Amino acid sequence: STLFPYTTLFRSQVYDAAVKAGKGGSVVINAVPAAQNVKGGKVGALRELTQDELSAYLNDSAVQKSRSNRFDSSYLLCKEKDGSTIVVWYESEADIAEKTELCKLLGIKNVYVLK
């Protein structure tokens, strides 16, 4: 099995992991949501979020929702009162389906998704 660090879920890396695992192999995709604070050009440490924390961000009407084509992942931008921005990275069901389908096309028998 191959495990991805959360911040490197590029489509090409899913492809590389599937090729490395080989036909009939297994791939693990880390879809645990994570957040980091950005202020004054400085990026804070990435921290894992619970599904409840992610839900709270997703339900906040002030949060800007977007998708990164570079990472093939979804993200949220949350402006804070102190001028910082919290960036929340997460895998939508569509993101996971796309990566899982790529693995299946490459002959991967099992795709495990960590949430």
C-alpha positions in Angstrom: 0.0 0.0 0.0 1.0 3.6 -0.6 0.0 6.4 1.8 -0.1 10.1 0.7 0.8 13.0 3.0 -2.3 15.1 2.9 -0.7 18.1 1.2 0.5 16.1 -1.8 -2.7 14.6 -3.3 -1.8 15.5 -6.8 -3.5 13.4 -9.5 0.0 12.5 -10.8 0.9 11.2 -7.3 -2.2 9.1 -7.2 -1.1 7.7 -10.6 2.4 7.1 -9.4 1.2 5.3 -6.2 -1.1 3.1 -8.4 1.7 2.2 -10.7 4.0 1.5 -7.8 1.3 -0.7 -6.1 0.9 -2.7 -9.3 -2.1 -4.4 -10.9 -4.2 -6.0 -8.1 -2.4 -3.9 -5.4 -3.8 -1.4 -2.9 -3.6 2.4 -2.5 -4.5 4.4 0.6 -5.7 8.0 0.1 -5.5 10.2 3.1 -8.6 12.4 3.0 -8.4 13.6 6.6 -9.4 17.3 6.5 -6.6 19.7 7.6 -6.3 23.4 8.3 -3.5 26.0 8.4 -3.4 29.6 9.3 -1.9 32.2 6.9 -1.0 35.7 8.1 1.3 38.3 6.6 2.6 35.7 4.1 3.5 33.3 6.8 1.9 29.8 6.6 1.3 28.0 9.9 1.6 24.3 10.6 -1.0 22.0 9.1 -3.3 20.5 11.7 -5.9 17.7 11.2 -9.6 18.5 11.7 -12.4 16.3 12.8 -15.3 15.7 10.5 -17.4 17.9 12.9 -14.9 20.8 12.6 -15.1 20.4 8.8 -18.9 20.4 8.8 -18.9 23.6 10.9 -16.6 25.3 8.3 -18.7 24.0 5.4 -21.9 25.3 7.0 -20.5 28.8 7.6 -22.0 31.2 5.0 -19.0 33.5 5.3 -16.5 30.9 4.1 -15.3 31.0 0.5 -15.4 27.5 -1.1 -13.1 26.6 -4.0 -11.2 23.8 -5.7 -7.6 23.5 -6.5 -6.9 22.1 -9.9 -3.2 21.7 -9.0 -4.0 19.5 -6.0 -7.3 18.1 -7.3 -8.8 18.8 -3.9 -11.3 21.2 -2.4 -10.5 24.0 0.0 -12.1 26.7 2.0 -10.9 30.2 2.8 -12.0 31.6 6.2 -11.2 35.2 7.0 -10.5 35.9 10.6 -11.0 39.1 12.6 -7.2 39.5 13.2 -6.6 39.6 9.4 -5.4 36.1 9.1 -6.9 33.5 6.8 -7.6 29.8 7.7 -7.2 27.5 4.7 -9.1 24.3 5.1 -8.1 21.4 2.8 -10.6 18.6 2.3 -11.6 15.9 -0.1 -15.1 16.2 -1.4 -16.9 13.1 -2.5 -16.3 14.1 -6.1 -12.5 14.5 -5.4 -12.4 11.0 -3.8 -14.4 9.5 -6.6 -12.1 10.9 -9.3 -9.0 9.6 -7.5 -10.6 6.2 -6.9 -11.6 5.9 -10.5 -8.1 6.6 -11.7 -6.8 3.8 -9.4 -9.4 1.4 -10.7 -8.5 2.2 -14.3 -4.9 1.3 -13.5 -5.9 -2.1 -12.1 -5.8 -1.3 -8.4 -7.9 -3.9 -6.5 -8.4 -1.9 -3.3 -8.5 1.8 -2.7 -8.7 2.8 1.0 -9.7 6.3 2.0 -8.8 7.6 5.4 -11.2 10.2 6.7 
